[in-house]
């Protein structure tokens, strides 16, 4: 019986870790030494994102430059929460994972559902590399009645 994490468990850990990294990066202060190479390293060479605003496809280098240029832009007013992480299609060393990302900034929450494609890569922090990401805006979740 194997005790090593499954491909899904590694992808889930990567999703959570990278979004923690984003919160640290965008909330950075002069005292915060967030390492940018962590972000660059985990994006595959042909990584792309489909944006939730207009369905535009943005290439890896553009994403990297955007994130690098916006270090500390939220001045501690940025929170990300990841929820509803689910495995999707999986083949040898490749997996699609969906999750809901909630972001708090400028005093308001927004939600998006994301589908991410990962490939195995033993040189990455969680053993997976981001290959593709597609985000779709969600309406505010309904509050539960007591």
N, C-alpha and C positions, 0 to 999 in steps of 0.2 A: 504494500500500500504506500503510495507516494505522499510525502508530507509537503512537497513544494506547492506553492500557490498555483491555482489554475490560471489559464490565460485570462479568463474573466476577472478573477480576483486581482491580477496584476494590472489589468486595464482600469478597473475601478479605483485601485490605489493611485494610479497615475492621474486619473481625473480629479480626485480629491486633492492630491498633492499639488498639481499644477494650479488649481484654483486657489489654494492657500498661498501659493507663490504669487499669483496675480494680486491678491489682497495685500500682501507684504510689499510688492513692487509699487502698486499704485498709491499706497499709503506711506511710502518710504519718507523718512526724514534723513537729515544729514548723519544721524547716528545709526541708521539702519543700513547694513552692508549686504543687502540682497544681491545674490550672485546672478547676473544676467545670463551667464553661459548655461545655467540650468534650463532656461526656457529655449534658447537656441538649439541646444543639444537634442531635445526630445521631439522636435519637429522634423519629420522626414524631408529629404531634399526636394521632393515634389509636392509637399503639403499645400493644401488649399482649404479655404473656408468659404462657405456660402453664407452670406450675411442675412440676418433676419429682416433688415429694413427693406431691402430692394432685391434680394436674391443675387446680388453681385458676387462674382467669384474673385477672391483676393488671394494672390500668390504668397508663398512663404516669405520672400524677402520684404515685401510690403508690410506684412504683419509684424515681422521682426523689427523693422524700422519704426513702425508706429508704436509698438510697446516700448521700445528703447527710449523713444523721444518723450514718452509720457510718464516717466518715473516720478512718483510723488505728486501727481496731478490732483489727487483727491484729498490730500492733506489729512488723512485719518478718517475720512467720511465715506469709506467704501467697505462693504461687506459682501461676501459671496457665500451662498449656501448651496450645497449639492444634495439632491434628493432623488428618489425613484430611479436608481441606477439599475438597469436591466440588460442582461445579455441578449444579443440578437443572433444573427447569422454568424456561424463560426466554421472555419476550415483549418487545415494544417497551418498553424502559426498566424492566422488572420482572424480578427473578430470585429463585429459591429456592436457597439454598446450605445444605448440611449440613456439619457438622464435629464433631469430638470435642474436648471441653474436659476437661482434667485439672486438678484443683485440689489443692494441698497446703496444709493448714492443721491446726493443733493436732496435728502429728506424723503425719498420715494423708493418703493420696491418695484422691480420689473421681473418678469419670469420668461424663460425661454426653454423650449425642449430642444435638446441637441442629439444628433446622431453622429457618433465618431467611429472612424475606421482606424484600427490599430494593427500593426504587425509586430511579431516578436523580434526583440533585439536585445541580446544579453548585455550589450554595452550601455544600455539606458538605465536610469535610476530604478525603475520598476520593471525592467525587462520588456517594455513595449515602446513603440515609437508611434507618434501621431502621424497619420497619413492623409486624412480627410475629415472635415467637420462641417456639418450642416445645421444651422440654427433657425428656429421658427419661434416667433413671439407667441406667448400664451396670455390669455386673459387672467386677471387676478383670481387666485383660487377662491372658491366659495368658503365662507366661514361656516364651521359646524355649529349647529344649534344644540344647546344643552338639553 
